[in-house]
Amino acid sequence: MLFMIHYRPKDGWTEAIAKRATRLFDNWKPPAGFNIKAHYARSDSEGGLVIVEAESPAAIMEATSTFALFYEHNVNPIVEISQAVPIVHRTTQCRDSIA
């Protein structure tokens, strides 16, 4: 299943915390069942966005818990647009069919 993870620094972010978080990331290995598809940093240095394929909520928990002292995470399941558009059409037709 695909997920979009937004992350941003927690309140109280300092240069020392940023250095520690960066060292941690440099040496981190994603857990089993957690495959990073894309990873982007915000240009204002206020966090980033990761697209992952995860086999379970436990894999997401393990990955985000590693950085939980430094970042707030917002995790959302996502659907590829080629799958999403037909779903939107079907649900629109369903709503339109009911008076």
N, C-alpha and C positions, 0 to 999 in steps of 0.2 A: 504494500500500500504506500502511496506517496503522501508526504507531509511537507508543509512549508513551516519552517521554524524562524520566527523573527526573534532576535535577541538584542538587548540594549543594556548598557552598563547600569548597575544598581546605584542608588544614591550614595554619595560619599566617594565616588570614583576619584582616585588620585593617580599621580604618575607611578608611584610604587606599585599600586594595585594593577595598573595597566601593564607594567613590566612583568609582574608575576603571572598575570593571565596569559600574556604572550609566550612566556617560557613554557607554561603548562601546555598551551596549544601546540607549540613547536615539537613537544615530546609526546603528544597524545596520539593514541591509535584508536580509531572508531571500534566500538564493540561489534561482536558477531551479530549479523542481522541488521546492521545499520550502514547503508551504502549511500555515501554523499554523491548526489547527481550534479549539484552546482552550489557554489558558496560565494557570496558577494558581501563586501564590506560597504557600509554607507560612506559616502564621500565626506560627510561631516564628522566622521569618526565616532558616531553615536550608535554603534552596533552593526548589525548585518542581517542577512537573510540566507538560509540554507534550505535547499530542496533535497530531501532524502527519501530513499525507499527503505522502509522499516518492516521487518517481519512481525514485530510485536510492540505493544506499548512498553514492555520491559526494556527493549533495546533503546527506545527513545529516552526512557527514564535514566538508563545507565549513561547515555551520552550527555544529556543535559545536566544530570546531577554532578558530573565532573566539574562543570563550570558554574554551578548554582551559587557559589559564594560571590561570584563576580558579575553575573548577568541575570536579568529577568528573561524568561523564555515564554513565547506565545506559540503554541504548536497547533496547527490546523491541518486536517486531512485535505488533500486537493485532488482534482480530477483533470486529466488532460482534456484540452479544449475539444478534441475530436470525439471524446465521449460525452463531454458536458453539453454540447449543442443539441444532440438528439434527445437528451434527457430534458432539457429546457423545452424543446418542441412538444414532447409527450406530455409534460406536466401542464403546459399552456393549453393543449388540446383538452386535457382532462378538466381544467377549470372552465374553459369555454363551453364544454358540453353540459355543464350544470347551471341551470337557471337560478 
